[in-house]
Amino acid sequence: MRIRPVAATIVSLATLALATGAAFNDRPSPGPSPDSATAYAWAIDVERAHAGLPPLTVDPVVSAQAQQWSLTMAAFSTLREDPAYGAKTAAVDPTWQGAGENIGVGATVTSIEGALMASPPHRANILGAWTRMGIGVYVDPGGRVWVTERFYR
């Protein structure tokens, strides 16, 4: 089986980070809870590092908003972007210059991030010229993982 250089690099970075306990942006590597917001932030920073981009700072207020949105999507069993995200970003940072949002539902961090990276508009959000991000994750009683990734500068 032949591994593409991109995949091999990502696997190598992930293996190194897990083995050494180091991760990008001083965040711990995903530990026992693979469905946590930390796991998504780490996966995003791995993708950004591979593309030669800096890590993003996690914004706790935007993360709380993203968490609420993930819960809302799960409650209604509907995958939908938050129509109020721009207004919510302006309330957190009146000087914001742009924002993007990814949403997903699936079984694991790997499956959801893989799907987002395979989609050009979602990949563009992950690799965008952002400075901050907020991540919200909710695991429903059936085990489905609902995630909201918010980016802004």
Phi and psi in radians as a Rosetta constraint file:
Dihedral C 1 N 2 CA 2 C 2 CIRCULARHARMONIC -1.754 0.35
Dihedral N 2 CA 2 C 2 N 3 CIRCULARHARMONIC 2.244 0.35
Dihedral C 2 N 3 CA 3 C 3 CIRCULARHARMONIC -1.743 0.35
Dihedral N 3 CA 3 C 3 N 4 CIRCULARHARMONIC 2.275 0.35
Dihedral C 3 N 4 CA 4 C 4 CIRCULARHARMONIC -1.127 0.35
Dihedral N 4 CA 4 C 4 N 5 CIRCULARHARMONIC 2.590 0.35
Dihedral C 4 N 5 CA 5 C 5 CIRCULARHARMONIC -0.961 0.35
Dihedral N 5 CA 5 C 5 N 6 CIRCULARHARMONIC -0.652 0.35
Dihedral C 5 N 6 CA 6 C 6 CIRCULARHARMONIC -1.092 0.35
Dihedral N 6 CA 6 C 6 N 7 CIRCULARHARMONIC -0.876 0.35
Dihedral C 6 N 7 CA 7 C 7 CIRCULARHARMONIC -1.101 0.35
Dihedral N 7 CA 7 C 7 N 8 CIRCULARHARMONIC -0.711 0.35
Dihedral C 7 N 8 CA 8 C 8 CIRCULARHARMONIC -1.105 0.35
Dihedral N 8 CA 8 C 8 N 9 CIRCULARHARMONIC -0.691 0.35
Dihedral C 8 N 9 CA 9 C 9 CIRCULARHARMONIC -1.136 0.35
Dihedral N 9 CA 9 C 9 N 10 CIRCULARHARMONIC -0.785 0.35
Dihedral C 9 N 10 CA 10 C 10 CIRCULARHARMONIC -1.094 0.35
Dihedral N 10 CA 10 C 10 N 11 CIRCULARHARMONIC -0.781 0.35
Dihedral C 10 N 11 CA 11 C 11 CIRCULARHARMONIC -1.077 0.35
Dihedral N 11 CA 11 C 11 N 12 CIRCULARHARMONIC -0.725 0.35
Dihedral C 11 N 12 CA 12 C 12 CIRCULARHARMONIC -1.113 0.35
Dihedral N 12 CA 12 C 12 N 13 CIRCULARHARMONIC -0.776 0.35
Dihedral C 12 N 13 CA 13 C 13 CIRCULARHARMONIC -1.089 0.35
Dihedral N 13 CA 13 C 13 N 14 CIRCULARHARMONIC -0.766 0.35
Dihedral C 13 N 14 CA 14 C 14 CIRCULARHARMONIC -1.126 0.35
Dihedral N 14 CA 14 C 14 N 15 CIRCULARHARMONIC -0.751 0.35
Dihedral C 14 N 15 CA 15 C 15 CIRCULARHARMONIC -1.100 0.35
Dihedral N 15 CA 15 C 15 N 16 CIRCULARHARMONIC -0.772 0.35
Dihedral C 15 N 16 CA 16 C 16 CIRCULARHARMONIC -1.089 0.35
Dihedral N 16 CA 16 C 16 N 17 CIRCULARHARMONIC -0.808 0.35
Dihedral C 16 N 17 CA 17 C 17 CIRCULARHARMONIC -1.100 0.35
Dihedral N 17 CA 17 C 17 N 18 CIRCULARHARMONIC -0.738 0.35
Dihedral C 17 N 18 CA 18 C 18 CIRCULARHARMONIC -1.190 0.35
Dihedral N 18 CA 18 C 18 N 19 CIRCULARHARMONIC -0.691 0.35
Dihedral C 18 N 19 CA 19 C 19 CIRCULARHARMONIC -1.197 0.35
Dihedral N 19 CA 19 C 19 N 20 CIRCULARHARMONIC -0.631 0.35
Dihedral C 19 N 20 CA 20 C 20 CIRCULARHARMONIC -1.644 0.35
Dihedral N 20 CA 20 C 20 N 21 CIRCULARHARMONIC -0.223 0.35
Dihedral C 20 N 21 CA 21 C 21 CIRCULARHARMONIC 1.428 0.35
Dihedral N 21 CA 21 C 21 N 22 CIRCULARHARMONIC 0.084 0.35
Dihedral C 21 N 22 CA 22 C 22 CIRCULARHARMONIC -1.646 0.35
Dihedral N 22 CA 22 C 22 N 23 CIRCULARHARMONIC 2.716 0.35
Dihedral C 22 N 23 CA 23 C 23 CIRCULARHARMONIC -2.653 0.35
Dihedral N 23 CA 23 C 23 N 24 CIRCULARHARMONIC 2.959 0.35
Dihedral C 23 N 24 CA 24 C 24 CIRCULARHARMONIC -1.238 0.35
Dihedral N 24 CA 24 C 24 N 25 CIRCULARHARMONIC 2.595 0.35
Dihedral C 24 N 25 CA 25 C 25 CIRCULARHARMONIC 1.064 0.35
Dihedral N 25 CA 25 C 25 N 26 CIRCULARHARMONIC 0.471 0.35
Dihedral C 25 N 26 CA 26 C 26 CIRCULARHARMONIC 1.035 0.35
Dihedral N 26 CA 26 C 26 N 27 CIRCULARHARMONIC 0.339 0.35
Dihedral C 26 N 27 CA 27 C 27 CIRCULARHARMONIC -1.529 0.35
Dihedral N 27 CA 27 C 27 N 28 CIRCULARHARMONIC 2.484 0.35
Dihedral C 27 N 28 CA 28 C 28 CIRCULARHARMONIC -1.158 0.35
Dihedral N 28 CA 28 C 28 N 29 CIRCULARHARMONIC 2.654 0.35
Dihedral C 28 N 29 CA 29 C 29 CIRCULARHARMONIC -1.182 0.35
Dihedral N 29 CA 29 C 29 N 30 CIRCULARHARMONIC 2.733 0.35
Dihedral C 29 N 30 CA 30 C 30 CIRCULARHARMONIC -1.009 0.35
Dihedral N 30 CA 30 C 30 N 31 CIRCULARHARMONIC 2.214 0.35
Dihedral C 30 N 31 CA 31 C 31 CIRCULARHARMONIC -1.780 0.35
Dihedral N 31 CA 31 C 31 N 32 CIRCULARHARMONIC -2.317 0.35
Dihedral C 31 N 32 CA 32 C 32 CIRCULARHARMONIC -1.183 0.35
Dihedral N 32 CA 32 C 32 N 33 CIRCULARHARMONIC -0.296 0.35
Dihedral C 32 N 33 CA 33 C 33 CIRCULARHARMONIC -1.902 0.35
Dihedral N 33 CA 33 C 33 N 34 CIRCULARHARMONIC 1.560 0.35
Dihedral C 33 N 34 CA 34 C 34 CIRCULARHARMONIC -1.231 0.35
Dihedral N 34 CA 34 C 34 N 35 CIRCULARHARMONIC -0.137 0.35
Dihedral C 34 N 35 CA 35 C 35 CIRCULARHARMONIC -1.797 0.35
Dihedral N 35 CA 35 C 35 N 36 CIRCULARHARMONIC 0.311 0.35
Dihedral C 35 N 36 CA 36 C 36 CIRCULARHARMONIC -1.489 0.35
Dihedral N 36 CA 36 C 36 N 37 CIRCULARHARMONIC 2.816 0.35
Dihedral C 36 N 37 CA 37 C 37 CIRCULARHARMONIC -1.062 0.35
Dihedral N 37 CA 37 C 37 N 38 CIRCULARHARMONIC -0.580 0.35
Dihedral C 37 N 38 CA 38 C 38 CIRCULARHARMONIC -1.054 0.35
Dihedral N 38 CA 38 C 38 N 39 CIRCULARHARMONIC -0.692 0.35
Dihedral C 38 N 39 CA 39 C 39 CIRCULARHARMONIC -1.117 0.35
Dihedral N 39 CA 39 C 39 N 40 CIRCULARHARMONIC -0.687 0.35
Dihedral C 39 N 40 CA 40 C 40 CIRCULARHARMONIC -1.216 0.35
Dihedral N 40 CA 40 C 40 N 41 CIRCULARHARMONIC -0.781 0.35
Dihedral C 40 N 41 CA 41 C 41 CIRCULARHARMONIC -1.039 0.35
Dihedral N 41 CA 41 C 41 N 42 CIRCULARHARMONIC -0.724 0.35
Dihedral C 41 N 42 CA 42 C 42 CIRCULARHARMONIC -1.107 0.35
Dihedral N 42 CA 42 C 42 N 43 CIRCULARHARMONIC -0.792 0.35
Dihedral C 42 N 43 CA 43 C 43 CIRCULARHARMONIC -1.091 0.35
Dihedral N 43 CA 43 C 43 N 44 CIRCULARHARMONIC -0.693 0.35
Dihedral C 43 N 44 CA 44 C 44 CIRCULARHARMONIC -1.101 0.35
Dihedral N 44 CA 44 C 44 N 45 CIRCULARHARMONIC -0.799 0.35
Dihedral C 44 N 45 CA 45 C 45 CIRCULARHARMONIC -1.155 0.35
Dihedral N 45 CA 45 C 45 N 46 CIRCULARHARMONIC -0.556 0.35
Dihedral C 45 N 46 CA 46 C 46 CIRCULARHARMONIC -1.109 0.35
Dihedral N 46 CA 46 C 46 N 47 CIRCULARHARMONIC -0.809 0.35
Dihedral C 46 N 47 CA 47 C 47 CIRCULARHARMONIC -1.089 0.35
Dihedral N 47 CA 47 C 47 N 48 CIRCULARHARMONIC -0.734 0.35
Dihedral C 47 N 48 CA 48 C 48 CIRCULARHARMONIC -1.161 0.35
Dihedral N 48 CA 48 C 48 N 49 CIRCULARHARMONIC -0.713 0.35
Dihedral C 48 N 49 CA 49 C 49 CIRCULARHARMONIC -1.090 0.35
Dihedral N 49 CA 49 C 49 N 50 CIRCULARHARMONIC -0.721 0.35
Dihedral C 49 N 50 CA 50 C 50 CIRCULARHARMONIC -1.067 0.35
Dihedral N 50 CA 50 C 50 N 51 CIRCULARHARMONIC -0.586 0.35
Dihedral C 50 N 51 CA 51 C 51 CIRCULARHARMONIC -1.501 0.35
Dihedral N 51 CA 51 C 51 N 52 CIRCULARHARMONIC 0.070 0.35
Dihedral C 51 N 52 CA 52 C 52 CIRCULARHARMONIC 1.364 0.35
Dihedral N 52 CA 52 C 52 N 53 CIRCULARHARMONIC 0.368 0.35
Dihedral C 52 N 53 CA 53 C 53 CIRCULARHARMONIC -1.805 0.35
Dihedral N 53 CA 53 C 53 N 54 CIRCULARHARMONIC 2.671 0.35
Dihedral C 53 N 54 CA 54 C 54 CIRCULARHARMONIC -1.280 0.35
Dihedral N 54 CA 54 C 54 N 55 CIRCULARHARMONIC 2.757 0.35
Dihedral C 54 N 55 CA 55 C 55 CIRCULARHARMONIC -1.201 0.35
Dihedral N 55 CA 55 C 55 N 56 CIRCULARHARMONIC 2.848 0.35
Dihedral C 55 N 56 CA 56 C 56 CIRCULARHARMONIC -1.809 0.35
Dihedral N 56 CA 56 C 56 N 57 CIRCULARHARMONIC 2.591 0.35
Dihedral C 56 N 57 CA 57 C 57 CIRCULARHARMONIC -1.444 0.35
Dihedral N 57 CA 57 C 57 N 58 CIRCULARHARMONIC 2.311 0.35
Dihedral C 57 N 58 CA 58 C 58 CIRCULARHARMONIC -1.423 0.35
Dihedral N 58 CA 58 C 58 N 59 CIRCULARHARMONIC 2.191 0.35
Dihedral C 58 N 59 CA 59 C 59 CIRCULARHARMONIC -1.676 0.35
Dihedral N 59 CA 59 C 59 N 60 CIRCULARHARMONIC 2.022 0.35
Dihedral C 59 N 60 CA 60 C 60 CIRCULARHARMONIC -1.148 0.35
Dihedral N 60 CA 60 C 60 N 61 CIRCULARHARMONIC -0.557 0.35
Dihedral C 60 N 61 CA 61 C 61 CIRCULARHARMONIC -1.235 0.35
Dihedral N 61 CA 61 C 61 N 62 CIRCULARHARMONIC -0.791 0.35
Dihedral C 61 N 62 CA 62 C 62 CIRCULARHARMONIC -1.159 0.35
Dihedral N 62 CA 62 C 62 N 63 CIRCULARHARMONIC -0.607 0.35
Dihedral C 62 N 63 CA 63 C 63 CIRCULARHARMONIC -1.107 0.35
Dihedral N 63 CA 63 C 63 N 64 CIRCULARHARMONIC -0.706 0.35
Dihedral C 63 N 64 CA 64 C 64 CIRCULARHARMONIC -1.121 0.35
Dihedral N 64 CA 64 C 64 N 65 CIRCULARHARMONIC -0.694 0.35
Dihedral C 64 N 65 CA 65 C 65 CIRCULARHARMONIC -1.136 0.35
Dihedral N 65 CA 65 C 65 N 66 CIRCULARHARMONIC -0.730 0.35
Dihedral C 65 N 66 CA 66 C 66 CIRCULARHARMONIC -1.132 0.35
Dihedral N 66 CA 66 C 66 N 67 CIRCULARHARMONIC -0.663 0.35
Dihedral C 66 N 67 CA 67 C 67 CIRCULARHARMONIC -1.069 0.35
Dihedral N 67 CA 67 C 67 N 68 CIRCULARHARMONIC -0.785 0.35
Dihedral C 67 N 68 CA 68 C 68 CIRCULARHARMONIC -1.105 0.35
Dihedral N 68 CA 68 C 68 N 69 CIRCULARHARMONIC -0.672 0.35
Dihedral C 68 N 69 CA 69 C 69 CIRCULARHARMONIC -1.177 0.35
Dihedral N 69 CA 69 C 69 N 70 CIRCULARHARMONIC -0.695 0.35
Dihedral C 69 N 70 CA 70 C 70 CIRCULARHARMONIC -1.058 0.35
Dihedral N 70 CA 70 C 70 N 71 CIRCULARHARMONIC -0.746 0.35
Dihedral C 70 N 71 CA 71 C 71 CIRCULARHARMONIC -1.102 0.35
Dihedral N 71 CA 71 C 71 N 72 CIRCULARHARMONIC -0.729 0.35
Dihedral C 71 N 72 CA 72 C 72 CIRCULARHARMONIC -1.090 0.35
Dihedral N 72 CA 72 C 72 N 73 CIRCULARHARMONIC -0.789 0.35
Dihedral C 72 N 73 CA 73 C 73 CIRCULARHARMONIC -1.052 0.35
Dihedral N 73 CA 73 C 73 N 74 CIRCULARHARMONIC -0.763 0.35
Dihedral C 73 N 74 CA 74 C 74 CIRCULARHARMONIC -1.123 0.35
Dihedral N 74 CA 74 C 74 N 75 CIRCULARHARMONIC -0.721 0.35
Dihedral C 74 N 75 CA 75 C 75 CIRCULARHARMONIC -1.066 0.35
Dihedral N 75 CA 75 C 75 N 76 CIRCULARHARMONIC -0.606 0.35
Dihedral C 75 N 76 CA 76 C 76 CIRCULARHARMONIC -1.756 0.35
Dihedral N 76 CA 76 C 76 N 77 CIRCULARHARMONIC 0.032 0.35
Dihedral C 76 N 77 CA 77 C 77 CIRCULARHARMONIC 0.850 0.35
Dihedral N 77 CA 77 C 77 N 78 CIRCULARHARMONIC 0.791 0.35
Dihedral C 77 N 78 CA 78 C 78 CIRCULARHARMONIC -2.348 0.35
Dihedral N 78 CA 78 C 78 N 79 CIRCULARHARMONIC 2.215 0.35
Dihedral C 78 N 79 CA 79 C 79 CIRCULARHARMONIC -1.592 0.35
Dihedral N 79 CA 79 C 79 N 80 CIRCULARHARMONIC 1.905 0.35
Dihedral C 79 N 80 CA 80 C 80 CIRCULARHARMONIC -2.663 0.35
Dihedral N 80 CA 80 C 80 N 81 CIRCULARHARMONIC 2.390 0.35
Dihedral C 80 N 81 CA 81 C 81 CIRCULARHARMONIC -1.193 0.35
Dihedral N 81 CA 81 C 81 N 82 CIRCULARHARMONIC 2.652 0.35
Dihedral C 81 N 82 CA 82 C 82 CIRCULARHARMONIC -1.374 0.35
Dihedral N 82 CA 82 C 82 N 83 CIRCULARHARMONIC 1.970 0.35
Dihedral C 82 N 83 CA 83 C 83 CIRCULARHARMONIC -1.161 0.35
Dihedral N 83 CA 83 C 83 N 84 CIRCULARHARMONIC -0.299 0.35
Dihedral C 83 N 84 CA 84 C 84 CIRCULARHARMONIC -1.726 0.35
Dihedral N 84 CA 84 C 84 N 85 CIRCULARHARMONIC 0.147 0.35
Dihedral C 84 N 85 CA 85 C 85 CIRCULARHARMONIC -1.011 0.35
Dihedral N 85 CA 85 C 85 N 86 CIRCULARHARMONIC -0.746 0.35
Dihedral C 85 N 86 CA 86 C 86 CIRCULARHARMONIC -1.044 0.35
Dihedral N 86 CA 86 C 86 N 87 CIRCULARHARMONIC -0.797 0.35
Dihedral C 86 N 87 CA 87 C 87 CIRCULARHARMONIC -1.128 0.35
Dihedral N 87 CA 87 C 87 N 88 CIRCULARHARMONIC -0.663 0.35
Dihedral C 87 N 88 CA 88 C 88 CIRCULARHARMONIC -1.160 0.35
Dihedral N 88 CA 88 C 88 N 89 CIRCULARHARMONIC -0.668 0.35
Dihedral C 88 N 89 CA 89 C 89 CIRCULARHARMONIC -1.146 0.35
Dihedral N 89 CA 89 C 89 N 90 CIRCULARHARMONIC -0.754 0.35
Dihedral C 89 N 90 CA 90 C 90 CIRCULARHARMONIC -1.075 0.35
Dihedral N 90 CA 90 C 90 N 91 CIRCULARHARMONIC -0.611 0.35
Dihedral C 90 N 91 CA 91 C 91 CIRCULARHARMONIC -1.186 0.35
Dihedral N 91 CA 91 C 91 N 92 CIRCULARHARMONIC -0.571 0.35
Dihedral C 91 N 92 CA 92 C 92 CIRCULARHARMONIC -1.388 0.35
Dihedral N 92 CA 92 C 92 N 93 CIRCULARHARMONIC -0.740 0.35
Dihedral C 92 N 93 CA 93 C 93 CIRCULARHARMONIC -2.457 0.35
Dihedral N 93 CA 93 C 93 N 94 CIRCULARHARMONIC 1.654 0.35
Dihedral C 93 N 94 CA 94 C 94 CIRCULARHARMONIC -1.069 0.35
Dihedral N 94 CA 94 C 94 N 95 CIRCULARHARMONIC -0.270 0.35
Dihedral C 94 N 95 CA 95 C 95 CIRCULARHARMONIC -1.698 0.35
Dihedral N 95 CA 95 C 95 N 96 CIRCULARHARMONIC 0.189 0.35
Dihedral C 95 N 96 CA 96 C 96 CIRCULARHARMONIC -1.035 0.35
Dihedral N 96 CA 96 C 96 N 97 CIRCULARHARMONIC 2.611 0.35
Dihedral C 96 N 97 CA 97 C 97 CIRCULARHARMONIC -2.026 0.35
Dihedral N 97 CA 97 C 97 N 98 CIRCULARHARMONIC -0.258 0.35
Dihedral C 97 N 98 CA 98 C 98 CIRCULARHARMONIC -3.101 0.35
Dihedral N 98 CA 98 C 98 N 99 CIRCULARHARMONIC 2.759 0.35
Dihedral C 98 N 99 CA 99 C 99 CIRCULARHARMONIC -2.633 0.35
Dihedral N 99 CA 99 C 99 N 100 CIRCULARHARMONIC 2.717 0.35
Dihedral C 99 N 100 CA 100 C 100 CIRCULARHARMONIC -2.515 0.35
Dihedral N 100 CA 100 C 100 N 101 CIRCULARHARMONIC 2.741 0.35
Dihedral C 100 N 101 CA 101 C 101 CIRCULARHARMONIC -2.489 0.35
Dihedral N 101 CA 101 C 101 N 102 CIRCULARHARMONIC 2.381 0.35
Dihedral C 101 N 102 CA 102 C 102 CIRCULARHARMONIC -2.068 0.35
Dihedral N 102 CA 102 C 102 N 103 CIRCULARHARMONIC 2.459 0.35
Dihedral C 102 N 103 CA 103 C 103 CIRCULARHARMONIC -2.281 0.35
Dihedral N 103 CA 103 C 103 N 104 CIRCULARHARMONIC 2.646 0.35
Dihedral C 103 N 104 CA 104 C 104 CIRCULARHARMONIC -2.809 0.35
Dihedral N 104 CA 104 C 104 N 105 CIRCULARHARMONIC 2.837 0.35
Dihedral C 104 N 105 CA 105 C 105 CIRCULARHARMONIC -2.473 0.35
Dihedral N 105 CA 105 C 105 N 106 CIRCULARHARMONIC 2.440 0.35
Dihedral C 105 N 106 CA 106 C 106 CIRCULARHARMONIC -3.130 0.35
Dihedral N 106 CA 106 C 106 N 107 CIRCULARHARMONIC -2.791 0.35
Dihedral C 106 N 107 CA 107 C 107 CIRCULARHARMONIC -1.690 0.35
Dihedral N 107 CA 107 C 107 N 108 CIRCULARHARMONIC -0.550 0.35
Dihedral C 107 N 108 CA 108 C 108 CIRCULARHARMONIC -2.578 0.35
Dihedral N 108 CA 108 C 108 N 109 CIRCULARHARMONIC 2.888 0.35
Dihedral C 108 N 109 CA 109 C 109 CIRCULARHARMONIC -0.966 0.35
Dihedral N 109 CA 109 C 109 N 110 CIRCULARHARMONIC -0.825 0.35
Dihedral C 109 N 110 CA 110 C 110 CIRCULARHARMONIC -1.046 0.35
Dihedral N 110 CA 110 C 110 N 111 CIRCULARHARMONIC -0.792 0.35
Dihedral C 110 N 111 CA 111 C 111 CIRCULARHARMONIC -1.198 0.35
Dihedral N 111 CA 111 C 111 N 112 CIRCULARHARMONIC -0.702 0.35
Dihedral C 111 N 112 CA 112 C 112 CIRCULARHARMONIC -1.247 0.35
Dihedral N 112 CA 112 C 112 N 113 CIRCULARHARMONIC -0.841 0.35
Dihedral C 112 N 113 CA 113 C 113 CIRCULARHARMONIC -1.130 0.35
Dihedral N 113 CA 113 C 113 N 114 CIRCULARHARMONIC -0.616 0.35
Dihedral C 113 N 114 CA 114 C 114 CIRCULARHARMONIC -1.071 0.35
Dihedral N 114 CA 114 C 114 N 115 CIRCULARHARMONIC -0.757 0.35
Dihedral C 114 N 115 CA 115 C 115 CIRCULARHARMONIC -1.159 0.35
Dihedral N 115 CA 115 C 115 N 116 CIRCULARHARMONIC -0.713 0.35
Dihedral C 115 N 116 CA 116 C 116 CIRCULARHARMONIC -1.156 0.35
Dihedral N 116 CA 116 C 116 N 117 CIRCULARHARMONIC -0.713 0.35
Dihedral C 116 N 117 CA 117 C 117 CIRCULARHARMONIC -1.215 0.35
Dihedral N 117 CA 117 C 117 N 118 CIRCULARHARMONIC -0.440 0.35
Dihedral C 117 N 118 CA 118 C 118 CIRCULARHARMONIC -1.405 0.35
Dihedral N 118 CA 118 C 118 N 119 CIRCULARHARMONIC -0.210 0.35
Dihedral C 118 N 119 CA 119 C 119 CIRCULARHARMONIC -1.751 0.35
Dihedral N 119 CA 119 C 119 N 120 CIRCULARHARMONIC 2.028 0.35
Dihedral C 119 N 120 CA 120 C 120 CIRCULARHARMONIC -0.894 0.35
Dihedral N 120 CA 120 C 120 N 121 CIRCULARHARMONIC -0.780 0.35
Dihedral C 120 N 121 CA 121 C 121 CIRCULARHARMONIC -1.186 0.35
Dihedral N 121 CA 121 C 121 N 122 CIRCULARHARMONIC -0.617 0.35
Dihedral C 121 N 122 CA 122 C 122 CIRCULARHARMONIC -1.276 0.35
Dihedral N 122 CA 122 C 122 N 123 CIRCULARHARMONIC -0.689 0.35
Dihedral C 122 N 123 CA 123 C 123 CIRCULARHARMONIC -1.046 0.35
Dihedral N 123 CA 123 C 123 N 124 CIRCULARHARMONIC -0.725 0.35
Dihedral C 123 N 124 CA 124 C 124 CIRCULARHARMONIC -1.065 0.35
Dihedral N 124 CA 124 C 124 N 125 CIRCULARHARMONIC -0.635 0.35
Dihedral C 124 N 125 CA 125 C 125 CIRCULARHARMONIC -1.137 0.35
Dihedral N 125 CA 125 C 125 N 126 CIRCULARHARMONIC -0.823 0.35
Dihedral C 125 N 126 CA 126 C 126 CIRCULARHARMONIC -1.075 0.35
Dihedral N 126 CA 126 C 126 N 127 CIRCULARHARMONIC -0.667 0.35
Dihedral C 126 N 127 CA 127 C 127 CIRCULARHARMONIC -1.751 0.35
Dihedral N 127 CA 127 C 127 N 128 CIRCULARHARMONIC 0.280 0.35
Dihedral C 127 N 128 CA 128 C 128 CIRCULARHARMONIC -1.271 0.35
Dihedral N 128 CA 128 C 128 N 129 CIRCULARHARMONIC 3.029 0.35
Dihedral C 128 N 129 CA 129 C 129 CIRCULARHARMONIC -1.473 0.35
Dihedral N 129 CA 129 C 129 N 130 CIRCULARHARMONIC 0.898 0.35
Dihedral C 129 N 130 CA 130 C 130 CIRCULARHARMONIC -1.603 0.35
Dihedral N 130 CA 130 C 130 N 131 CIRCULARHARMONIC 2.892 0.35
Dihedral C 130 N 131 CA 131 C 131 CIRCULARHARMONIC -2.099 0.35
Dihedral N 131 CA 131 C 131 N 132 CIRCULARHARMONIC -0.370 0.35
Dihedral C 131 N 132 CA 132 C 132 CIRCULARHARMONIC -2.358 0.35
Dihedral N 132 CA 132 C 132 N 133 CIRCULARHARMONIC 2.732 0.35
Dihedral C 132 N 133 CA 133 C 133 CIRCULARHARMONIC -2.529 0.35
Dihedral N 133 CA 133 C 133 N 134 CIRCULARHARMONIC 2.764 0.35
Dihedral C 133 N 134 CA 134 C 134 CIRCULARHARMONIC -2.325 0.35
Dihedral N 134 CA 134 C 134 N 135 CIRCULARHARMONIC 2.403 0.35
Dihedral C 134 N 135 CA 135 C 135 CIRCULARHARMONIC -2.205 0.35
Dihedral N 135 CA 135 C 135 N 136 CIRCULARHARMONIC 2.307 0.35
Dihedral C 135 N 136 CA 136 C 136 CIRCULARHARMONIC -2.239 0.35
Dihedral N 136 CA 136 C 136 N 137 CIRCULARHARMONIC 2.294 0.35
Dihedral C 136 N 137 CA 137 C 137 CIRCULARHARMONIC -2.285 0.35
Dihedral N 137 CA 137 C 137 N 138 CIRCULARHARMONIC 2.353 0.35
Dihedral C 137 N 138 CA 138 C 138 CIRCULARHARMONIC -2.356 0.35
Dihedral N 138 CA 138 C 138 N 139 CIRCULARHARMONIC 2.266 0.35
Dihedral C 138 N 139 CA 139 C 139 CIRCULARHARMONIC -1.815 0.35
Dihedral N 139 CA 139 C 139 N 140 CIRCULARHARMONIC 2.045 0.35
Dihedral C 139 N 140 CA 140 C 140 CIRCULARHARMONIC -1.346 0.35
Dihedral N 140 CA 140 C 140 N 141 CIRCULARHARMONIC 2.927 0.35
Dihedral C 140 N 141 CA 141 C 141 CIRCULARHARMONIC -1.003 0.35
Dihedral N 141 CA 141 C 141 N 142 CIRCULARHARMONIC -0.420 0.35
Dihedral C 141 N 142 CA 142 C 142 CIRCULARHARMONIC -1.469 0.35
Dihedral N 142 CA 142 C 142 N 143 CIRCULARHARMONIC -0.024 0.35
Dihedral C 142 N 143 CA 143 C 143 CIRCULARHARMONIC 1.592 0.35
Dihedral N 143 CA 143 C 143 N 144 CIRCULARHARMONIC -0.005 0.35
Dihedral C 143 N 144 CA 144 C 144 CIRCULARHARMONIC -1.285 0.35
Dihedral N 144 CA 144 C 144 N 145 CIRCULARHARMONIC 2.437 0.35
Dihedral C 144 N 145 CA 145 C 145 CIRCULARHARMONIC -1.762 0.35
Dihedral N 145 CA 145 C 145 N 146 CIRCULARHARMONIC 2.147 0.35
Dihedral C 145 N 146 CA 146 C 146 CIRCULARHARMONIC -1.872 0.35
Dihedral N 146 CA 146 C 146 N 147 CIRCULARHARMONIC 2.222 0.35
Dihedral C 146 N 147 CA 147 C 147 CIRCULARHARMONIC -2.293 0.35
Dihedral N 147 CA 147 C 147 N 148 CIRCULARHARMONIC 2.480 0.35
Dihedral C 147 N 148 CA 148 C 148 CIRCULARHARMONIC -2.188 0.35
Dihedral N 148 CA 148 C 148 N 149 CIRCULARHARMONIC 2.132 0.35
Dihedral C 148 N 149 CA 149 C 149 CIRCULARHARMONIC -1.960 0.35
Dihedral N 149 CA 149 C 149 N 150 CIRCULARHARMONIC 2.156 0.35
Dihedral C 149 N 150 CA 150 C 150 CIRCULARHARMONIC -2.089 0.35
Dihedral N 150 CA 150 C 150 N 151 CIRCULARHARMONIC 2.381 0.35
Dihedral C 150 N 151 CA 151 C 151 CIRCULARHARMONIC -2.237 0.35
Dihedral N 151 CA 151 C 151 N 152 CIRCULARHARMONIC 2.501 0.35
Dihedral C 151 N 152 CA 152 C 152 CIRCULARHARMONIC -2.784 0.35
Dihedral N 152 CA 152 C 152 N 153 CIRCULARHARMONIC 2.904 0.35
